[in-house]
Amino acid sequence: MKYFPVGKPDFRLLERLFESNPIKDSRIIIGPRIGADAAVIDFGEKYLVAKTDPVTFTTHRIGWYAVNVNANDIATMGAIPKWFLATALLPEGKTDAKLVTRIFRDIVKAAQALNITLCGGHTEVSSKIDRPIIIGHMLGEVGKDKLVVNTNARPGDDLLLTKGIAIEGTAIIAQERAIEIRRQFGEKFVKRAQTFINKPGLSIVKDALLANKVAKIHAMHDPTEGGLATGILELTKVSETGVIIDAEKIPCYKETKQICELYNIQPLGLIASGALLIALDPKDTKEVIAMLAKNGIVCTPIGRLTKKSNGLKLLKKGKLIKMPTFTVDEITKIL
């Protein structure tokens, strides 16, 4: 029997499972599919957008991560994240009042920063786990004319990226491997990399809502597990497009480059929460970039969507090569 590695199961299996269970409820506008960041349900005048996602790669500020990664997926649909529920599974023999309080306060602090209400959840001490696991469930809402559906991305669209790649991966590695990185690059470097979750930041809620405010956005997707390369794969999969990405235009922070070189891992496949992919008509590109820049958010054109038959290509040193794929996130090589 062949077992799956750590990370997402093979997307082809998931597709078969989704197809075997067709949605019969007519109020479900978007159900489970590869490349869809959240479910969408018709609630009368507005759409309710629902998402669930766990945090498993780190235990540092795990409650804060849980709120932000789930809020991001709501925002990529053009929706405002509103309500959060959390299931906290805590390890037997390692859980005390201090741990529970810290996680709760992290959740509340992150939720307040985004004007989100913590409205429920579940907490238990569980056997057979060796560290805290938080499973978040976020709800948001969006006007029916502002919903962003990734199937609307089309050949000829510009593909933009906010901030830079592997923000989350950089912060996690700097936190979990601080001693090694400090020895190699010094204390200031470690602290700077660890604070990537705050600056440039993990949240793309502001990025997404601003972009959707000034232009008709065809698609938005936040690359997470599997990095930018996997995020692009998911976006093109759901929109049935190809892509050409200019490797030299992909923004990558120097801290990310140095950490990836130290551990011989690829930035394109490193968990990438904090960046936002935006597909839109080229005529709207300048306006969106200007609006984001006005609000302190760097946004870079990195490529263009093409016909599906063209596949996923990376322009590197003047040559088109196949976009690399990552069956598991690069972070699993060292954590």
C-alpha distance (Angstrom), angle and dihedral (degrees) to the residues before:
residue distance angle dihedral
M1 . . .
K2 3.80 . .
Y3 3.79 114.0 .
F4 3.79 124.5 -153.7
P5 3.83 117.8 -112.8
V6 3.79 122.4 -120.6
G7 3.81 111.7 -65.7
K8 3.77 134.8 36.9
P9 3.83 117.3 -5.9
D10 3.81 118.3 -115.8
F11 3.82 106.6 -63.5
R12 3.83 90.4 -138.1
L13 3.81 90.0 62.9
L14 3.79 90.8 48.3
E15 3.81 90.5 50.5
R16 3.80 90.9 53.3
L17 3.78 91.4 48.9
F18 3.82 92.5 49.2
E19 3.80 91.3 49.0
S20 3.81 91.0 50.2
N21 3.80 90.7 59.5
P22 3.83 108.1 48.4
I23 3.80 117.4 -165.8
K24 3.81 111.7 -110.8
D25 3.81 99.2 177.2
S26 3.81 106.3 98.5
R27 3.81 91.3 -153.2
I28 3.81 91.5 66.9
I29 3.80 103.6 96.3
I30 3.80 95.6 175.2
G31 3.79 122.1 17.1
P32 3.80 132.6 174.5
R33 3.81 114.1 -36.0
I34 3.78 138.6 139.8
G35 3.80 109.7 -88.8
A36 3.81 95.7 18.9
D37 3.80 109.3 119.9
A38 3.81 96.4 -161.0
A39 3.80 145.2 0.2
V40 3.80 119.9 -99.0
I41 3.81 123.5 -149.4
D42 3.81 127.3 -173.3
F43 3.81 108.8 -118.4
G44 3.77 100.5 172.8
E45 3.80 113.1 -96.8
K46 3.81 92.3 15.9
Y47 3.78 140.7 27.8
L48 3.80 120.7 -110.6
V49 3.82 110.7 -139.9
A50 3.82 117.8 -157.0
K51 3.80 131.6 -169.8
T52 3.80 138.2 170.9
D53 3.79 125.7 -169.0
P54 3.83 135.2 158.3
V55 3.79 130.9 -139.9
T56 3.80 110.9 -134.0
F57 3.82 110.1 144.3
T58 3.81 96.7 71.3
T59 3.80 141.8 21.6
H60 3.82 95.5 -159.9
R61 3.84 109.3 108.8
I62 3.78 88.0 -16.0
G63 3.82 93.9 166.4
W64 3.79 90.8 53.3
Y65 3.81 91.0 50.3
A66 3.81 92.0 49.2
V67 3.79 93.7 56.2
N68 3.79 95.0 45.2
V69 3.81 100.3 45.7
N70 3.80 91.0 49.5
A71 3.81 93.6 44.8
N72 3.80 89.2 51.7
D73 3.79 92.5 58.9
I74 3.80 91.3 50.6
A75 3.80 91.5 51.2
T76 3.81 93.7 50.6
M77 3.80 87.1 66.2
G78 3.81 89.1 56.3
A79 3.81 90.8 -105.3
I80 3.80 131.1 130.6
P81 3.84 112.3 -120.3
K82 3.80 108.5 -126.0
W83 3.81 116.1 158.3
F84 3.80 131.9 35.5
L85 3.80 133.5 -165.8
A86 3.80 124.3 -177.1
T87 3.78 135.5 -162.2
A88 3.81 110.1 -156.4
L89 3.80 116.9 -163.1
L90 3.80 109.6 -170.4
P91 3.82 129.0 -168.5
E92 3.77 121.2 -104.3
G93 3.79 113.2 -116.0
K94 3.83 93.4 16.3
T95 3.80 103.0 64.3
D96 3.79 122.9 97.2
A97 3.79 136.4 155.9
K98 3.80 91.4 -88.6
L99 3.83 92.8 58.2
V100 3.81 94.2 46.0
T101 3.81 91.9 47.3
R102 3.81 93.0 48.5
I103 3.80 93.2 51.4
F104 3.81 92.1 46.2
R105 3.80 92.5 49.8
D106 3.82 91.5 48.0
I107 3.81 90.0 53.5
V108 3.80 93.1 47.9
K109 3.81 93.8 46.1
A110 3.81 92.8 50.0
A111 3.79 92.2 45.5
Q112 3.80 93.3 49.7
A113 3.81 91.3 50.8
L114 3.81 89.3 59.1
N115 3.83 95.9 37.6
I116 3.81 90.4 -112.7
T117 3.81 123.8 148.0
L118 3.80 120.2 -132.6
C119 3.79 98.2 -140.3
G120 3.80 106.5 166.7
G121 3.77 150.0 -33.8
H122 3.78 142.5 141.1
T123 3.81 135.8 -87.9
E124 3.80 128.1 -164.5
V125 3.79 142.6 155.4
S126 3.79 106.7 -122.0
S127 3.78 134.2 -166.7
K128 3.82 122.4 -131.3
I129 3.82 95.3 40.0
D130 3.80 124.8 98.1
R131 3.81 101.2 -162.5
P132 3.83 140.1 25.0
I133 3.80 117.1 -76.6
I134 3.81 122.0 -166.5
I135 3.79 121.2 -163.5
G136 3.79 110.9 -166.4
H137 3.78 129.0 -157.9
M138 3.80 117.0 -166.2
L139 3.80 129.2 -171.9
G140 3.78 126.2 -166.2
E141 3.78 140.5 161.4
V142 3.78 137.7 -133.0
G143 3.78 137.2 -177.3
K144 3.77 111.0 -104.6
D145 3.80 91.9 -117.4
K146 3.82 93.0 54.5
L147 3.81 100.9 49.6
V148 3.81 111.9 125.5
V149 3.81 112.8 -145.7
N150 3.79 116.4 -171.9
T151 3.79 93.8 -146.4
N152 3.83 85.4 73.2
A153 3.82 93.2 70.5
R154 3.80 109.2 110.3
P155 3.81 142.5 -175.2
G156 3.80 110.3 -77.3
D157 3.81 94.5 34.8
D158 3.78 117.4 132.7
L159 3.78 114.0 -121.3
L160 3.81 114.7 -142.5
L161 3.79 130.4 -173.4
T162 3.80 125.3 -156.8
K163 3.81 121.5 -142.1
G164 3.82 109.2 -20.4
I165 3.78 144.2 -60.3
A166 3.81 129.8 -78.9
I167 3.80 96.6 13.2
E168 3.79 92.5 147.9
G169 3.79 94.1 42.4
T170 3.80 91.5 51.2
A171 3.80 92.3 51.6
I172 3.81 94.5 45.9
I173 3.80 94.9 48.9
A174 3.81 91.6 45.9
Q175 3.80 88.9 52.8
E176 3.81 98.5 43.1
R177 3.82 96.7 39.6
A178 3.80 98.4 33.7
I179 3.81 96.4 134.3
E180 3.81 94.3 54.4
I181 3.78 94.2 43.2
R182 3.81 92.8 46.3
R183 3.79 89.7 52.6
Q184 3.80 90.4 51.9
F185 3.82 103.4 38.4
G186 3.81 108.1 12.8
E187 3.80 137.9 -110.4
K188 3.81 98.0 -71.0
F189 3.80 90.9 53.9
V190 3.82 92.7 51.4
K191 3.79 93.8 48.8
R192 3.79 92.2 47.4
A193 3.81 92.4 50.5
Q194 3.82 92.9 45.5
T195 3.79 90.9 54.5
F196 3.81 92.6 55.7
I197 3.82 87.0 102.8
N198 3.83 86.8 67.4
K199 3.81 100.6 30.8
P200 3.02 121.4 53.9
G201 3.80 75.8 5.3
L202 3.79 140.6 -148.9
S203 3.80 97.5 -111.7
I204 3.81 119.4 93.6
V205 3.81 94.4 172.8
K206 3.81 92.7 106.2
D207 3.82 91.8 44.4
A208 3.80 93.2 52.9
L209 3.79 98.6 43.0
L210 3.82 93.3 47.5
A211 3.81 92.7 49.1
N212 3.78 91.4 48.1
K213 3.79 90.7 49.2
V214 3.81 96.9 59.6
A215 3.82 103.8 34.8
K216 3.78 144.7 24.1
I217 3.79 99.0 -97.4
H218 3.79 114.5 -156.2
A219 3.81 96.4 -163.2
M220 3.80 142.6 -9.0
H221 3.79 127.9 -169.4
D222 3.79 132.8 170.6
P223 3.80 110.9 -141.7
T224 3.79 108.1 -135.8
E225 3.80 127.6 149.9
G226 3.79 110.2 27.4
G227 3.79 92.4 26.0
L228 3.78 131.7 -116.8
A229 3.81 92.8 -36.4
T230 3.81 91.8 57.8
G231 3.80 91.9 43.1
I232 3.79 90.4 54.9
L233 3.81 90.4 46.5
E234 3.81 90.7 52.9
L235 3.80 92.9 47.6
T236 3.79 94.2 49.3
K237 3.79 90.8 44.1
V238 3.79 94.5 57.2
S239 3.83 94.0 40.7
E240 3.83 94.5 42.3
T241 3.79 93.1 -128.9
G242 3.76 138.6 126.4
V243 3.78 126.2 -132.6
I244 3.78 144.5 -150.3
I245 3.81 113.8 -153.3
D246 3.80 121.9 -169.1
A247 3.81 103.6 -136.2
E248 3.80 92.8 -158.0
K249 3.81 91.8 57.9
I250 3.80 96.2 54.1
P251 3.83 105.7 108.8
C252 3.81 111.9 -129.9
Y253 3.80 123.0 173.4
K254 3.79 117.7 -124.9
E255 3.81 90.3 -122.5
T256 3.79 89.5 55.8
K257 3.80 92.3 48.8
Q258 3.80 93.1 49.7
I259 3.81 94.8 46.7
C260 3.80 91.5 47.4
E261 3.81 91.0 49.4
L262 3.81 90.7 49.0
Y263 3.80 92.4 55.1
N264 3.82 97.2 31.5
I265 3.81 94.7 -120.5
Q266 3.80 130.7 138.2
P267 3.84 118.9 -111.2
L268 3.83 90.6 -149.7
G269 3.81 90.0 64.1
L270 3.81 99.0 41.0
I271 3.81 119.8 108.2
A272 3.77 104.8 -86.7
S273 3.82 113.9 -169.1
G274 3.80 108.5 152.5
A275 3.80 96.7 55.6
L276 3.79 126.2 87.3
L277 3.80 127.9 -152.4
I278 3.81 113.7 -147.4
A279 3.81 124.8 -170.8
L280 3.80 115.9 -165.9
D281 3.78 145.4 142.6
P282 3.84 109.2 -72.2
K283 3.81 90.1 -124.5
D284 3.83 88.5 67.5
T285 3.80 97.3 45.7
K286 3.81 98.8 92.5
E287 3.80 93.2 47.5
V288 3.81 93.3 51.5
I289 3.82 93.0 46.0
A290 3.82 90.1 48.9
M291 3.81 93.2 49.4
L292 3.80 92.2 49.4
A293 3.82 92.0 45.7
K294 3.81 89.6 51.2
N295 3.80 86.9 58.2
G296 3.78 95.3 46.6
I297 3.81 97.6 -99.8
V298 3.80 119.3 129.3
C299 3.81 113.2 -139.6
T300 3.81 123.7 -175.3
P301 3.83 131.9 -170.0
I302 3.82 104.2 -128.3
G303 3.80 102.9 170.5
R304 3.76 149.6 -41.6
L305 3.79 135.8 -94.0
T306 3.81 116.5 -114.9
K307 3.78 138.7 -178.8
K308 3.79 115.2 -54.7
S309 3.80 90.6 -119.2
N310 3.82 90.0 63.8
G311 3.81 91.2 64.4
L312 3.81 127.3 -154.0
K313 3.78 112.0 -44.0
L314 3.79 136.2 180.0
L315 3.80 120.2 -153.1
K316 3.79 104.9 -142.3
K317 3.80 125.3 169.2
G318 3.79 90.5 -17.5
K319 3.81 94.8 -51.6
L320 3.80 130.1 103.6
I321 3.80 112.1 -128.9
K322 3.78 132.8 171.2
M323 3.79 114.5 -83.2
P324 3.82 108.8 -106.6
T325 3.81 116.7 -113.8
F326 3.78 128.0 -149.6
T327 3.80 119.4 -153.9
V328 3.81 88.6 -170.1
D329 3.78 131.3 21.3
E330 3.80 114.2 -91.3
I331 3.81 90.1 -125.4
T332 3.81 89.8 71.5
K333 3.82 88.9 69.6
I334 3.78 91.5 70.4
L335 3.82 107.5 20.8
